[in-house]
């Protein structure tokens, strides 16, 4: 399987990792401004360095740990609980298929 971050693969703009990261950075900045916090103030409150916060707002690059620290400081952690949550079913057939399928303990090489 090809790397999903490969530049050669076609990925619709709205669902590309770069686009998703930009959206997260933009929403975080908007939340910061709604709470009337400066970059320095949020950096102090979250424990994330000012340089890291500036880089995130400008280039959308940040570690998961620092992103979570910013989310805690901005009271925006509930959204992380939804990541990788169970699939939403759209039909009874999907529910029945899921019930009868074996639950895998580990991945399989293809």
Buried (B, 14 or more C-beta within 10 A) or exposed (E): EEEEEEEEEEBEEEEBEEBEBEEBBEEBBEBBEEEEBEBEBBBEBBEBEBEBBEBBBEEBEBEEEBBBBBBBBBEBEEEEEEEEEEEEEEEEEEEEEEEEEEEEEEEEEE
